[in-house]
């Protein structure tokens, strides 16, 4: 695929001069830990995740569009004026993270309300009650204590940020959006061709069996329309080769 815009590695000197501004497409590595316990709650770095006992997952720099609310507001604010390769450490008190813990959001609910749950109830389990998501704190004497606070409410967090890349080419931005919404997509197995007012996208063949792939495509198109100017149509190309054998 070829089009009006070509991507390529930006000269290092040029990349180092760029600074993040509101609306910038950036790729960053980050870790977020609970200050008091050191518990890892988010990371793009596989080594840190494995140390914490996490299994599975896809680990790579995370795309964000600064100011769109994809990250906590203080993290987005800290990105402003950062340059590629810069590193920052942030301390986020509860009021700048997930808010203070509210005791009024802890409820005692009869165990019989959960008769339709298809697995045993255990502390820490996520449940939906009256349309609200909470987690079980305790089960005793036929009653279930459910906390509707965010699990990180009341906790001070430590976040480390490493700015890896500032995307300036529209093709790179499109590929970044695809990777953000489709973990199976990489720079090597995904193609994008910007031909305003159209954008053509060829997803990896691994995406064919992804659950809800049509909704993923809709989300990709929506993000492109909202964040890349002059685009009126997004076309997804699904290609099958004879030599692939069975489809």
VOBA-1610 file (N, C-alpha, C; in pm, whole numbers, padded with zeros to 5 digits, always signed):
BEGIN
Unk+00084-00119+00000Unk+00000+00000+00000Unk+00087+00124+00000Unk+00049+00223-00076Unk+00124+00347-00077Unk+00026+00461-00088Unk+00068+00580-00043Unk-00024+00693-00044Unk+00048+00823-00039Unk-00027+00927-00006Unk+00029+01060-00014Unk+00128+01089+00097Unk+00127+01006+00206Unk+00215+01032+00316Unk+00300+00910+00341Unk+00426+00931+00367Unk+00516+00821+00395Unk+00563+00834+00538Unk+00574+00718+00602Unk+00625+00719+00738Unk+00772+00683+00734Unk+00834+00700+00847Unk+00974+00663+00857Unk+01025+00715+00989Unk+01136+00662+01033Unk+01191+00708+01159Unk+01232+00854+01146Unk+01186+00935+01237Unk+01223+01075+01235Unk+01370+01088+01273Unk+01440+01181+01213Unk+01578+01203+01255Unk+01584+01225+01405Unk+01680+01163+01471Unk+01686+01172+01615Unk+01695+01315+01664Unk+01772+01397+01594Unk+01786+01536+01638Unk+01652+01608+01634Unk+01575+01582+01527Unk+01444+01646+01517Unk+01352+01597+01627Unk+01353+01464+01652Unk+01266+01408+01755Unk+01298+01467+01891Unk+01426+01489+01918Unk+01464+01543+02048Unk+01419+01687+02065Unk+01398+01760+01956Unk+01354+01898+01967Unk+01204+01909+01991Unk+01129+01806+01953Unk+00985+01811+01969Unk+00946+01810+02115Unk+00841+01884+02147Unk+00785+01882+02281Unk+00637+01847+02272Unk+00588+01784+02377Unk+00447+01747+02382Unk+00362+01871+02405Unk+00255+01882+02330Unk+00156+01989+02346Unk+00019+01924+02354Unk-00084+01997+02401Unk-00218+01939+02400Unk-00257+01891+02261Unk-00309+01771+02252Unk-00345+01711+02124Unk-00236+01627+02062Unk-00115+01626+02120Unk-00007+01543+02067Unk-00041+01394+02079Unk-00004+01320+01975Unk-00007+01174+01981Unk+00128+01130+02035Unk+00129+01061+02147Unk+00256+01019+02204Unk+00251+00872+02242Unk+00367+00808+02243Unk+00382+00674+02296Unk+00471+00682+02418Unk+00427+00621+02527Unk+00503+00628+02651Unk+00499+00494+02721Unk+00602+00469+02799Unk+00600+00360+02895Unk+00565+00419+03030Unk+00494+00341+03109Unk+00458+00390+03242Unk+00444+00274+03339Unk+00462+00305+03466Unk+00425+00215+03574Unk+00349+00297+03677Unk+00253+00234+03740Unk+00179+00298+03849Unk+00176+00200+03965Unk+00218+00248+04082Unk+00221+00165+04202Unk+00148+00235+04316Unk+00100+00156+04411Unk+00047+00211+04535Unk+00165+00249+04623Unk+00168+00373+04669Unk+00285+00422+04742Unk+00312+00340+04868Unk+00208+00312+04946Unk+00228+00249+05077Unk+00274+00103+05067Unk+00230+00033+04964Unk+00257-00110+04956Unk+00350-00150+04842Unk+00368-00061+04745Unk+00447-00095+04628Unk+00373-00182+04528Unk+00244-00209+04554Unk+00166-00292+04462Unk+00161-00229+04323Unk+00192-00309+04223Unk+00186-00262+04085Unk+00042-00269+04036Unk-00010-00156+03986Unk-00149-00154+03939Unk-00159-00130+03789Unk-00051-00084+03727Unk-00051-00066+03582Unk+00093-00060+03535Unk+00120-00121+03420Unk+00255-00114+03363Unk+00251-00153+03217Unk+00331-00085+03138Unk+00353-00124+02999Unk+00482-00203+02984Unk+00553-00224+03093Unk+00686-00285+03089Unk+00677-00430+03137Unk+00707-00522+03048Unk+00689-00664+03078Unk+00770-00709+03199Unk+00893-00664+03210Unk+00979-00705+03321Unk+00915-00671+03455Unk+00859-00551+03466Unk+00794-00511+03591Unk+00669-00594+03617Unk+00594-00623+03511Unk+00472-00702+03526Unk+00504-00843+03573Unk+00607-00904+03516Unk+00643-01040+03554Unk+00692-01044+03700Unk+00766-00942+03740Unk+00811-00936+03879Unk+00692-00934+03975Unk+00584-00870+03930Unk+00464-00859+04013Unk+00375-00983+04004Unk+00417-01081+03923Unk+00341-01204+03912Unk+00230-01202+03810Unk+00228-01098+03727Unk+00126-01092+03622Unk+00158-01195+03514Unk+00054-01251+03455Unk+00072-01344+03344Unk-00008-01294+03224Unk+00035-01336+03105Unk-00035-01293+02984Unk-00018-01144+02959Unk-00101-01092+02870Unk-00097-00949+02841Unk-00001-00915+02729Unk-00021-00796+02674Unk+00065-00741+02570Unk+00135-00619+02627Unk+00266-00618+02619Unk+00343-00509+02679Unk+00419-00433+02571Unk+00389-00306+02557Unk+00455-00218+02461Unk+00418-00076+02498Unk+00493+00024+02448Unk+00458+00163+02479Unk+00311+00191+02447Unk+00250+00270+02532Unk+00107+00298+02519Unk+00084+00429+02445Unk-00007+00423+02349Unk-00044+00546+02278Unk-00143+00625+02362Unk-00124+00755+02368Unk-00228+00842+02423Unk-00231+00969+02341Unk-00347+01030+02337Unk-00364+01160+02274Unk-00383+01259+02387Unk-00286+01345+02407Unk-00280+01427+02528Unk-00401+01520+02535Unk-00470+01513+02648Unk-00588+01596+02668Unk-00719+01526+02641Unk-00713+01402+02591Unk-00836+01329+02558Unk-00890+01248+02675Unk-00816+01244+02785Unk-00865+01174+02903Unk-00838+01025+02904Unk-00745+00978+02822Unk-00711+00836+02822Unk-00630+00799+02947Unk-00562+00896+03005Unk-00484+00875+03126Unk-00537+00967+03236Unk-00495+00942+03360Unk-00531+01033+03468Unk-00486+01175+03434Unk-00568+01271+03471Unk-00541+01410+03433Unk-00402+01457+03475Unk-00356+01430+03599Unk-00221+01476+03637Unk-00111+01415+03551Unk-00132+01292+03503Unk-00032+01231+03415Unk-00030+01302+03281Unk-00149+01330+03227Unk-00155+01404+03100Unk-00091+01542+03115Unk-00118+01608+03226Unk-00060+01741+03248Unk+00092+01733+03257Unk+00143+01626+03318Unk+00288+01611+03331Unk+00356+01587+03197Unk+00281+01534+03101Unk+00338+01509+02969Unk+00366+01637+02891Unk+00291+01743+02919Unk+00308+01868+02846Unk+00453+01917+02860Unk+00512+01952+02747Unk+00649+02003+02738Unk+00756+01894+02752Unk+00717+01769+02772Unk+00818+01663+02777Unk+00877+01641+02638Unk+01002+01596+02635Unk+01071+01561+02512Unk+01094+01410+02508Unk+01118+01358+02388Unk+01146+01216+02372Unk+01264+01176+02460Unk+01251+01062+02526Unk+01351+01003+02617Unk+01347+01063+02756Unk+01264+01164+02778Unk+01255+01223+02912Unk+01180+01130+03006Unk+01216+01137+03134Unk+01159+01049+03238Unk+01108+01137+03351Unk+00990+01103+03404Unk+00935+01176+03518Unk+00879+01078+03619Unk+00885+01121+03746Unk+00822+01046+03854Unk+00719+01137+03920Unk+00597+01088+03934Unk+00488+01167+03990Unk+00433+01100+04115Unk+00399+01181+04214Unk+00323+01132+04330Unk+00182+01187+04320Unk+00085+01096+04320Unk-00054+01136+04301Unk-00133+01106+04427Unk-00166+01208+04507Unk-00250+01186+04625Unk-00391+01146+04581Unk-00471+01091+04671Unk-00604+01043+04632Unk-00687+01143+04555Unk-00683+01270+04595Unk-00767+01370+04528Unk-00725+01394+04383Unk-00603+01352+04345Unk-00558+01365+04207Unk-00556+01231+04134Unk-00598+01127+04205Unk-00599+00993+04144Unk-00744+00944+04136Unk-00783+00859+04230Unk-00917+00801+04223Unk-01007+00848+04336Unk-00969+00958+04400Unk-01054+01020+04500Unk-01041+00957+04637Unk-01091+01024+04740Unk-01089+00968+04874Unk-01189+00853+04886Unk-01165+00767+04981Unk-01258+00656+05003Unk-01379+00705+05080Unk-01498+00670+05033Unk-01623+00715+05094Unk-01689+00597+05165Unk-01694+00598+05300Unk-01756+00486+05373Unk-01902+00464+05336Unk-01969+00568+05288Unk-02110+00555+05252Unk-02130+00466+05130Unk-02022+00439+05058Unk-02032+00355+04939Unk-02011+00207+04970Unk-02001+00173+05099Unk-01991+00033+05140Unk-02129-00011+05188Unk-02182-00118+05128Unk-02317-00165+05161Unk-02315-00311+05205Unk-02410-00344+05292Unk-02433-00482+05332Unk-02554-00533+05254Unk-02534-00640+05180Unk-02638-00691+05090Unk-02664-00838+05123Unk-02792-00878+05133Unk-02823-01019+05163Unk-02763-01112+05058Unk-02712-01224+05105Unk-02648-01321+05016Unk-02744-01370+04907Unk-02874-01376+04940Unk-02970-01428+04842Unk-02979-01341+04717Unk-02937-01214+04726Unk-02938-01127+04608Unk-02843-01177+04500Unk-02751-01264+04536Unk-02649-01310+04442Unk-02675-01454+04395Unk-02800-01501+04410Unk-02830-01640+04376Unk-02808-01672+04227Unk-02811-01569+04142Unk-02793-01594+03998Unk-02648-01587+03954Unk-02556-01555+04046Unk-02414-01552+04012Unk-02366-01696+03990Unk-02300-01721+03879Unk-02268-01859+03841Unk-02134-01909+03892Unk-02078-01843+03995Unk-01955-01892+04056Unk-01956-01854+04203Unk-01877-01924+04284Unk-01875-01894+04428Unk-01828-01751+04454Unk-01893-01686+04550Unk-01853-01550+04587Unk-01728-01558+04673Unk-01632-01470+04645Unk-01508-01464+04721Unk-01469-01318+04744Unk-01399-01288+04854Unk-01352-01151+04875Unk-01264-01104+04759Unk-01286-00981+04717Unk-01212-00924+04605Unk-01282-00940+04471Unk-01383-01024+04467Unk-01455-01051+04341Unk-01536-00928+04300Unk-01533-00898+04170Unk-01613-00788+04116Unk-01757-00834+04095Unk-01852-00749+04136Unk-01994-00782+04120Unk-02069-00658+04071Unk-02184-00683+04009Unk-02272-00575+03966Unk-02400-00583+04049Unk-02432-00474+04117Unk-02553-00467+04199Unk-02629-00341+04161Unk-02753-00359+04119Unk-02837-00244+04079Unk-02765-00156+03976Unk-02693-00222+03885Unk-02625-00148+03779Unk-02495-00083+03820Unk-02452-00103+03944Unk-02327-00044+03993Unk-02224-00153+04015Unk-02101-00123+03978Unk-01993-00220+03995Unk-01922-00197+04127Unk-01903-00304+04201Unk-01829-00296+04326Unk-01748-00423+04344Unk-01684-00436+04460Unk-01610-00559+04487Unk-01642-00606+04628Unk-01640-00737+04644Unk-01676-00798+04772Unk-01561-00782+04871Unk-01594-00729+04988Unk-01493-00714+05094Unk-01500-00830+05193Unk-01623-00875+05220Unk-01638-00978+05324Unk-01771-01050+05304Unk-01776-01177+05345Unk-01899-01256+05342Unk-01914-01321+05479Unk-02028-01297+05544Unk-02045-01350+05680Unk-02193-01356+05715Unk-02235-01471+05770Unk-02371-01488+05823Unk-02479-01449+05722Unk-02461-01494+05598Unk-02563-01468+05497Unk-02567-01326+05446Unk-02462-01251+05476Unk-02457-01112+05429Unk-02325-01088+05356Unk-02332-01004+05256Unk-02214-00974+05174Unk-02185-00824+05184Unk-02063-00793+05222Unk-02020-00652+05227Unk-01959-00616+05092Unk-02022-00521+05024Unk-01978-00480+04891Unk-01933-00335+04895Unk-01813-00311+04844Unk-01755-00176+04840Unk-01768-00122+04698Unk-01840-00011+04686Unk-01859+00051+04555Unk-01759+00163+04528Unk-01665+00183+04617Unk-01553+00273+04589Unk-01464+00210+04482Unk-01393+00294+04407Unk-01288+00241+04320Unk-01185+00171+04408Unk-01128+00062+04359Unk-01033-00014+04440Unk-00913+00069+04483Unk-00881+00174+04407Unk-00767+00258+04441Unk-00808+00387+04510Unk-00937+00399+04545Unk-00981+00518+04617Unk-00910+00527+04752Unk-00868+00647+04788Unk-00800+00669+04915Unk-00653+00635+04914Unk-00600+00593+04802Unk-00460+00553+04795Unk-00376+00656+04719Unk-00256+00680+04771Unk-00159+00764+04700Unk-00081+00675+04603Unk-00067+00723+04481Unk-00001+00645+04377Unk+00130+00709+04335Unk+00224+00626+04294Unk+00350+00672+04236Unk+00352+00627+04090Unk+00366+00723+04000Unk+00370+00690+03857Unk+00503+00732+03797Unk+00562+00642+03720Unk+00682+00676+03644Unk+00647+00678+03496Unk+00696+00780+03426Unk+00668+00798+03284Unk+00798+00805+03206Unk+00801+00740+03091Unk+00913+00750+02997Unk+00853+00785+02861Unk+00882+00902+02808Unk+00829+00939+02677Unk+00914+00875+02569Unk+00855+00788+02490Unk+00929+00714+02388Unk+00922+00778+02251Unk+00809+00840+02219Unk+00791+00886+02081Unk+00680+00989+02074Unk+00698+01089+01988Unk+00592+01184+01954Unk+00559+01161+01806Unk+00435+01125+01779Unk+00395+01093+01642Unk+00352+01219+01568Unk+00410+01242+01452Unk+00376+01361+01373Unk+00314+01327+01238Unk+00346+01209+01182Unk+00291+01169+01053Unk+00154+01105+01072Unk+00059+01140+00985Unk-00076+01087+00998Unk-00079+00934+00990Unk+00003+00877+00904Unk+00006+00731+00894Unk+00045+00669+01028Unk+00145+00726+01094Unk+00187+00675+01223Unk+00076+00690+01327Unk+00002+00801+01318Unk-00109+00822+01412Unk-00218+00717+01391Unk-00249+00688+01265Unk-00349+00586+01235Unk-00305+00451+01290Unk-00181+00413+01263Unk-00131+00285+01314Unk-00131+00282+01466Unk-00102+00397+01528Unk-00105+00405+01673Unk-00245+00381+01727Unk-00345+00440+01663Unk-00484+00418+01705Unk-00521+00271+01691Unk-00481+00209+01581Unk-00512+00067+01560Unk-00448-00017+01670Unk-00322+00008+01700Unk-00254-00072+01804Unk-00316-00047+01942Unk-00363+00074+01965Unk-00426+00106+02093Unk-00551+00022+02116Unk-00627-00003+02009Unk-00756-00069+02022Unk-00754-00217+01985Unk-00644-00261+01923Unk-00634-00400+01879Unk-00498-00456+01918Unk-00488-00525+02030Unk-00358-00575+02077Unk-00284-00662+01976Unk-00358-00729+01887Unk-00294-00816+01788Unk-00218-00739+01682Unk-00244-00610+01671Unk-00182-00528+01566Unk-00044-00480+01609Unk+00051-00486+01515Unk+00185-00432+01537Unk+00222-00347+01416Unk+00334-00278+01426Unk+00380-00199+01311Unk+00414-00290+01193Unk+00454-00413+01221Unk+00497-00505+01116Unk+00380-00571+01043Unk+00269-00597+01113Unk+00161-00674+01048Unk+00039-00590+01012Unk+00048-00459+01027Unk-00064-00371+00998Unk-00020-00262+00900Unk-00106-00228+00807Unk-00074-00125+00709Unk-00181-00017+00709Unk-00139+00106+00680Unk-00232+00218+00668Unk-00188+00307+00554Unk-00284+00352+00477Unk-00258+00436+00361Unk-00350+00558+00370Unk-00291+00675+00388Unk-00369+00799+00402Unk-00388+00861+00264Unk-00511+00863+00218Unk-00545+00923+00089Unk-00666+01013+00110Unk-00644+01123+00177Unk-00758+01209+00212Unk-00852+01231+00094Unk-00983+01221+00118Unk-01050+01210+00248Unk-01067+01067+00297Unk-00995+00971+00238Unk-01007+00832+00278Unk-00880+00783+00347Unk-00899+00684+00432Unk-00786+00611+00490Unk-00814+00462+00471Unk-00717+00392+00415Unk-00727+00247+00396Unk-00642+00178+00502Unk-00702+00079+00567Unk-00633+00006+00673Unk-00641-00143+00645Unk-00525-00208+00649Unk-00520-00354+00636Unk-00478-00411+00771Unk-00572-00477+00838Unk-00546-00534+00969Unk-00475-00668+00955Unk-00407-00714+01061Unk-00342-00846+01054Unk-00446-00957+01045Unk-00409-01066+00981Unk-00504-01176+00965Unk-00545-01235+01101Unk-00461-01215+01203Unk-00496-01264+01336Unk-00622-01197+01391Unk-00654-01080+01336Unk-00771-01006+01387Unk-00903-01067+01341Unk-00899-01156+01241Unk-01023-01212+01187Unk-01104-01287+01292Unk-01036-01348+01388Unk-01105-01428+01488Unk-01120-01356+01621Unk-01087-01228+01625Unk-01101-01151+01749Unk-01249-01131+01779Unk-01288-01160+01902Unk-01427-01140+01942Unk-01464-00992+01932Unk-01577-00964+01868Unk-01622-00826+01857Unk-01541-00741+01762Unk-01479-00804+01660Unk-01389-00729+01572Unk-01462-00615+01499Unk-01591-00633+01469Unk-01662-00525+01400Unk-01676-00403+01490Unk-01698-00425+01619Unk-01705-00313+01712Unk-01568-00246+01725Unk-01463-00328+01721Unk-01327-00272+01726Unk-01304-00182+01605Unk-01345-00227+01488Unk-01329-00146+01367Unk-01406-00015+01379Unk-01527-00021+01433Unk-01605+00102+01452Unk-01532+00198+01545Unk-01473+00144+01652Unk-01399+00229+01746Unk-01277+00291+01681Unk-01206+00213+01600Unk-01089+00266+01528Unk-01132+00381+01438Unk-01239+00359+01360Unk-01286+00464+01269Unk-01327+00589+01347Unk-01397+00571+01458Unk-01441+00686+01537Unk-01323+00767+01589Unk-01220+00698+01640Unk-01103+00769+01690Unk-01033+00845+01578Unk-01027+00786+01460Unk-00964+00854+01345Unk-01043+00979+01308Unk-01176+00967+01297Unk-01258+01082+01261Unk-01243+01195+01362Unk-01232+01160+01491Unk-01226+01261+01595Unk-01090+01327+01608Unk-00985+01258+01565Unk-00851+01306+01598Unk-00760+01335+01479Unk-00803+01300+01359Unk-00722+01328+01240Unk-00808+01408+01142Unk-00763+01527+01110Unk-00843+01619+01029Unk-00855+01573+00884Unk-00969+01607+00823Unk-00987+01588+00680Unk-01021+01448+00636Unk-01056+01361+00730Unk-01089+01223+00695Unk-01240+01205+00696Unk-01294+01154+00585Unk-01438+01133+00572Unk-01475+00985+00564Unk-01378+00900+00533Unk-01409+00758+00516Unk-01289+00675+00560Unk-01318+00566+00633Unk-01216+00468+00671Unk-01255+00335+00608Unk-01164+00277+00531Unk-01189+00151+00460Unk-01097+00044+00518Unk-01155-00067+00561Unk-01077-00180+00610Unk-01065-00284+00499Unk-00943-00324+00469Unk-00917-00422+00363Unk-00895-00558+00427Unk-00973-00656+00384Unk-00958-00794+00432Unk-00911-00878+00314Unk-00789-00925+00320Unk-00726-00990+00205Unk-00702-01138+00234Unk-00740-01223+00139Unk-00717-01367+00152Unk-00630-01413+00035Unk-00530-01492+00065Unk-00439-01544-00038Unk-00466-01692-00062Unk-00460-01733-00187Unk-00488-01872-00222Unk-00396-01968-00149Unk-00268-01927-00135Unk-00172-02020-00074Unk-00191-02036+00076Unk-00279-01956+00135Unk-00303-01972+00278Unk-00378-02102+00307Unk-00436-02164+00203Unk-00507-02290+00224Unk-00644-02264+00282Unk-00677-02340+00384Unk-00810-02328+00444Unk-00826-02191+00508Unk-00945-02136+00494Unk-00977-02005+00553Unk-01072-02026+00670
//
